[in-house]
Amino acid sequence: MSYQAKNDGTEPVKFAIVCPAWECSRWAERCLRSIMSQTYSNFDCIYIDAFSSDNTFDVASAVVGSDSRFSVVRNEVRKFPLENIVIGTNQVAKDDNDVIVIVDGDDWLAHDRVLEILAGIYRNPDVWLSYGNHAPLRRTLKEKLRGRKKKGTYEYPDYVYQYAFYRQFPFFCSGHVRAYRKFLFDSIRDADLRDDDGGYFWGGGDAATMYPMLEMATKKHIRYIDEVLYIYNNDHGLSEMRPETRDAKNIVKMKIQSMPKYQPLELSR
């Protein structure tokens, strides 16, 4: 599959922000207001309530109000984050060069210049994907004793870039805030986002999408951002990282890691 590279860097960067949410009534306002307050305003955002049992949808709808850049939708049945990311992306990202930004519905952007920083990076048409550092909302006991917060992620080593060993590397470094161009996301085979039963993976959506895109982009088109741009809410009792779900999530991740590597993506000029 090939795409025509259209943006020569002179067009303004357009962001398509996708917020998958479930049982997020406590945090929906903070998430959305962190996006609404951005100094860079050329974006559209979709906040998808995954059939929550609380009032996530009502809270989000009230916060957004009449702001035409935002849409709030509610699933008719329970859907997991990866499927909601696919649905949301198809609704809000229109152009191949749009930059998709994932902000989970219970997390938020670290300050009001996050999109401004990302826009500065994506004005370069050679940038297709970025990942970076984030801060957890709550520090662990070890971090408290150290007196500082641990970095959320680190950049992949050069040899991982060189040989595209993302699936083999023991650490998943491509953390929030994750952003990438629509044409790169569209190049992922839909079948590679689905489990043996034909449905989208219930967990591990970050690995299912990022591994193929990292492999297709190659280091030339990837940027790591060391500055903290994202707050990860590890205080949510329904987080995928809660202990009772880790084994199941690891099984999904190992399935994804065992999939064939993607080849570098070639764009027509």
C-alpha positions as CSV (number, residue, x, y, z in Angstrom):
1,M,0.0,0.0,0.0
2,S,1.4,3.5,-0.9
3,Y,0.3,7.0,-0.1
4,Q,1.0,10.2,-1.8
5,A,3.0,12.6,0.5
6,K,1.1,15.9,0.1
7,N,2.2,18.1,3.0
8,D,5.5,19.9,2.3
9,G,5.6,21.4,5.7
10,T,3.9,24.7,4.8
11,E,0.4,23.6,5.7
12,P,-0.7,23.9,9.3
13,V,-0.7,20.7,11.3
14,K,-4.1,19.3,11.9
15,F,-4.6,17.1,15.0
16,A,-7.2,14.4,15.4
17,I,-7.5,13.6,19.1
18,V,-9.1,10.3,20.1
19,C,-10.1,9.7,23.8
20,P,-11.3,6.2,24.6
21,A,-13.1,6.2,28.0
22,W,-14.7,3.8,30.4
23,E,-16.0,4.6,33.9
24,C,-14.3,7.9,33.7
25,S,-16.8,10.3,35.3
26,R,-14.2,11.4,37.9
27,W,-11.7,12.4,35.3
28,A,-13.5,13.2,32.1
29,E,-13.7,16.9,32.9
30,R,-10.0,17.1,33.7
31,C,-9.1,15.2,30.5
32,L,-11.3,17.3,28.3
33,R,-10.3,20.7,29.8
34,S,-6.6,19.8,29.3
35,I,-7.4,19.6,25.6
36,M,-9.7,22.6,25.5
37,S,-7.1,24.8,27.1
38,Q,-4.4,24.1,24.4
39,T,-2.8,27.2,22.9
40,Y,-2.7,25.4,19.6
41,S,-6.3,25.1,18.5
42,N,-6.2,23.4,15.1
43,F,-7.7,20.1,16.2
44,D,-10.8,18.0,16.3
45,C,-11.5,15.6,19.3
46,I,-13.7,12.7,19.8
47,Y,-14.4,11.4,23.3
48,I,-15.9,7.8,23.2
49,D,-17.7,6.4,26.2
50,A,-17.3,2.6,26.0
51,F,-20.8,1.9,27.5
52,S,-19.9,3.0,31.1
53,S,-22.2,2.3,34.0
54,D,-21.5,5.7,35.5
55,N,-22.3,9.1,34.1
56,T,-19.1,9.5,32.0
57,F,-21.1,10.5,28.9
58,D,-23.1,13.1,30.7
59,V,-20.1,14.7,32.3
60,A,-18.2,14.8,29.1
61,S,-21.1,16.2,27.2
62,A,-21.6,19.0,29.7
63,V,-17.9,19.9,29.6
64,V,-17.8,20.1,25.8
65,G,-21.0,22.1,25.5
66,S,-21.2,23.8,22.1
67,D,-17.5,23.6,21.2
68,S,-17.6,22.4,17.6
69,R,-14.2,20.9,17.8
70,F,-15.4,18.2,20.1
71,S,-17.8,15.3,19.7
72,V,-18.9,12.9,22.5
73,V,-20.4,9.5,21.7
74,R,-21.5,6.5,23.7
75,N,-21.3,2.9,22.5
76,E,-24.5,0.9,22.5
77,V,-22.5,-2.1,23.8
78,R,-19.2,-2.4,25.7
79,K,-16.2,-2.0,23.4
80,F,-12.6,-2.1,24.5
81,P,-10.0,0.7,23.9
82,L,-8.4,-0.6,20.7
83,E,-11.7,-0.9,18.9
84,N,-12.7,2.6,20.1
85,I,-9.4,4.0,18.8
86,V,-10.2,2.5,15.4
87,I,-13.7,3.8,15.4
88,G,-12.7,7.3,16.7
89,T,-9.8,7.6,14.2
90,N,-12.1,6.8,11.3
91,Q,-14.5,9.5,12.4
92,V,-12.2,12.3,13.3
93,A,-9.1,12.0,11.1
94,K,-9.9,13.0,7.5
95,D,-6.7,13.6,5.7
96,D,-3.8,11.2,5.3
97,N,-1.4,13.7,6.9
98,D,-3.6,14.4,9.9
99,V,-1.8,13.7,13.2
100,I,-3.7,11.3,15.5
101,V,-3.1,11.9,19.2
102,I,-4.3,9.3,21.8
103,V,-5.4,10.7,25.2
104,D,-7.1,8.1,27.3
105,G,-10.3,9.4,28.9
106,D,-9.0,9.1,32.4
107,D,-5.6,10.8,31.6
108,W,-4.8,14.3,30.6
109,L,-2.3,16.5,28.9
110,A,0.4,17.9,31.2
111,H,0.1,21.6,30.2
112,D,-1.5,23.9,27.7
113,R,1.4,23.9,25.2
114,V,1.4,20.2,24.4
115,L,-0.2,20.5,21.0
116,E,2.0,23.5,20.2
117,I,5.1,21.4,20.9
118,L,3.8,18.5,18.8
119,A,2.9,20.9,16.0
120,G,6.4,22.2,15.9
121,I,7.6,18.6,15.5
122,Y,5.1,17.6,12.9
123,R,5.6,20.6,10.7
124,N,8.5,18.5,9.4
125,P,6.8,16.2,6.9
126,D,9.5,13.6,7.5
127,V,8.1,13.0,11.0
128,W,5.4,10.3,10.9
129,L,5.3,9.1,14.5
130,S,6.3,10.3,17.9
131,Y,6.3,8.9,21.4
132,G,7.6,10.2,24.7
133,N,7.8,10.7,28.4
134,H,4.9,10.8,30.8
135,A,4.4,11.2,34.5
136,P,2.2,8.9,36.6
137,L,-0.4,10.6,38.8
138,R,0.6,8.6,41.9
139,R,4.2,7.8,42.9
140,T,5.1,4.4,44.1
141,L,6.6,3.9,47.6
142,K,10.0,3.4,46.0
143,E,9.7,6.7,44.1
144,K,8.6,8.5,47.2
145,L,11.6,7.2,49.1
146,R,13.8,8.4,46.3
147,G,12.2,11.8,46.5
148,R,11.5,12.0,42.8
149,K,9.3,10.7,40.1
150,K,10.5,8.0,37.8
151,K,10.5,8.7,34.1
152,G,7.5,7.2,32.3
153,T,9.5,5.9,29.3
154,Y,13.0,6.1,27.7
155,E,14.0,6.2,24.1
156,Y,14.6,2.9,22.3
157,P,18.4,2.1,21.9
158,D,19.9,2.6,18.5
159,Y,20.2,-1.1,17.8
160,V,16.5,-1.5,18.3
161,Y,15.8,1.2,15.7
162,Q,18.5,-0.3,13.4
163,Y,17.1,-3.8,13.4
164,A,13.5,-3.0,14.2
165,F,13.7,-5.2,17.3
166,Y,10.7,-3.5,18.9
167,R,8.8,-6.7,19.5
168,Q,11.9,-8.5,20.9
169,F,13.0,-5.6,23.2
170,P,12.1,-6.4,26.8
171,F,10.7,-3.0,27.5
172,F,7.8,-1.2,25.7
173,C,9.2,2.2,25.4
174,S,6.7,3.9,23.1
175,G,4.6,5.5,25.8
176,H,2.4,8.6,26.0
177,V,1.9,10.9,24.5
178,R,1.6,8.8,21.3
179,A,1.0,10.5,18.0
180,Y,1.2,9.5,14.4
181,R,0.0,10.4,10.9
182,K,-3.2,8.9,9.6
183,F,-1.6,7.2,6.6
184,L,0.7,5.3,8.9
185,F,-2.1,4.1,11.1
186,D,-4.1,3.1,8.0
187,S,-1.2,1.0,6.8
188,I,-1.8,-1.5,9.7
189,R,-3.6,-4.6,8.5
190,D,-6.9,-4.8,10.3
191,A,-6.4,-8.5,10.9
192,D,-3.3,-7.8,13.0
193,L,-5.5,-5.8,15.5
194,R,-7.7,-8.8,16.1
195,D,-7.6,-11.8,18.4
196,D,-8.3,-15.5,17.5
197,D,-12.0,-15.0,17.9
198,G,-12.0,-12.2,15.3
199,G,-12.7,-9.4,17.7
200,Y,-10.3,-6.5,18.4
201,F,-7.8,-7.2,21.2
202,W,-9.4,-6.4,24.5
203,G,-6.0,-5.1,25.8
204,G,-2.6,-4.3,24.5
205,G,-3.9,-1.9,22.0
206,D,-0.8,0.3,22.4
207,A,1.5,-2.6,21.4
208,A,-0.9,-3.8,18.6
209,T,-0.7,-0.4,16.9
210,M,2.7,0.9,17.8
211,Y,4.8,-2.1,16.9
212,P,3.7,-2.1,13.2
213,M,4.0,1.7,12.9
214,L,7.4,1.8,14.4
215,E,8.6,-0.9,12.0
216,M,7.0,0.9,9.0
217,A,8.3,4.3,10.0
218,T,12.0,3.5,10.7
219,K,14.1,5.7,12.8
220,K,14.3,8.4,10.1
221,H,10.6,9.2,10.6
222,I,10.3,8.7,14.4
223,R,10.8,11.3,17.1
224,Y,11.2,10.7,20.9
225,I,10.1,13.5,23.1
226,D,11.8,13.6,26.5
227,E,9.7,16.4,28.0
228,V,6.7,15.2,30.1
229,L,3.6,16.0,28.0
230,Y,1.1,13.6,29.5
231,I,-0.2,12.6,32.9
232,Y,-1.0,8.9,33.3
233,N,-3.7,8.2,35.8
234,N,-2.6,5.1,37.7
235,D,-5.2,6.0,40.4
236,H,-8.1,4.5,38.3
237,G,-9.2,1.2,39.8
238,L,-10.1,0.0,36.3
239,S,-6.8,0.7,34.7
240,E,-5.4,-2.0,32.4
241,M,-2.3,-2.1,34.7
242,R,-4.2,-3.3,37.8
243,P,-2.6,-6.5,39.1
244,E,-5.5,-8.9,38.3
245,T,-5.4,-8.1,34.6
246,R,-1.7,-8.2,34.0
247,D,-1.5,-11.9,33.2
248,A,-4.2,-11.7,30.6
249,K,-2.7,-8.5,29.1
250,N,0.7,-10.2,28.9
251,I,-0.8,-13.1,27.0
252,V,-2.3,-10.6,24.5
253,K,1.1,-8.7,24.3
254,M,3.0,-12.0,23.6
255,K,0.6,-12.8,20.8
256,I,1.2,-9.4,19.3
257,Q,5.0,-9.8,19.7
258,S,4.9,-13.1,17.8
259,M,3.4,-11.5,14.7
260,P,5.6,-11.0,11.6
261,K,7.5,-7.8,11.4
262,Y,6.2,-5.1,9.0
263,Q,8.5,-3.8,6.2
264,P,9.4,-0.1,6.0
265,L,6.7,1.9,4.3
266,E,7.5,3.6,1.0
267,L,5.6,6.8,0.1
268,S,5.1,8.0,-3.5
269,R,6.2,11.5,-4.1
